[in-house]
Amino acid sequence: MSKVAILQVGPYPAWDEGPLGEKFTLHRYFEASDTAAFLKAHGSDIRGIATRGELGANKAMIEALPKLEIISVYGVGFDAVDLATARERGIRVTNTPDVLTKDVADLGVAMMLAQARGMTGAETWVRGGDWASRGLYPLKSRVHEKRAGVLGLGRIGFEVAKRLAGFDMDIAYSDVEPKTYAPDWTFIADPVTLAQHSDFLFVTLAASAATRHIVGKQVIDALGPDGMLINISRASNIDEQALLDALENGRLGSAALDVFEGEPKINPRFLELDNVLLQPHHASGTVETRKAMGKLVYDNLVAHFEGRDLLTPVL
Ligand code: 8YV
């Protein structure tokens, strides 16, 4: 029996590509120089998409695949998948929740600490010889016992807040409603008020059309010249132009960012700033988590084509 054809939208580590390639015929979209011609050539056979969180599957891609049955996302975020088109066509969608939650939270907290204590600059201070020639590194502000705001207390936000509690921080959060699982933290419905009440504001919202630019000029100004914004969700949750303006003119103290509009080609204005910590969208990037994510992508595809229940369905 011939293998089911899958459109592979982005690369995976070898330990995922191996089993996927044995089980399915993989069409490697990301290696095509003319993607439209590629879809035209292979589109009529393809029954599944294996994609990554940030790459998703847009309307044009889904529409080019008349036999498409399932989209399996390597990532918890499925905002880049055109869910409306998938729903209309009865196409199933899966993601990789839970397995990455703690790694994403770990990186968010690490970014806060690294940025607050100036660790990137401190490393350069040592390596560049400034320690020996200029002496002590400039003093930074502390993190413990400060006020943290968590915008979106879902799985990842909850794990961030749990970690911040270990630093004796005063924790508040925004969400659509107060969470019964967060009795010790202050619920503040309005993001602007949350920002006013925060020294460090974490953005941990699942991105959607409704949350686009939820962190805009008002939230940024409320966080203020001594505040720090940490984004481990999606770039679309923040108005990036407003963020850049505020970082450039000191209306916002600093930022630590793992996600960017148009990544990996980020706005060059970020590179000119010394009050921002830049990370290459790697919050889920540990071997352990990526292996678990790859296994879920594979297991969901196999379950679907063997007629079994999906493990982590979105649709
Ligand atoms: C990426 C993510 O998917 O989980 C998500 O939504 O954005 C990440 O885990 C990861 O970079 C793999 O592409």
Residues whose N, C-alpha, C, O or C-beta is under 5 A from the ligand:
A	BS01	8YV	R52 G53 E54 Y74 G75 V76 G77 H281 S284
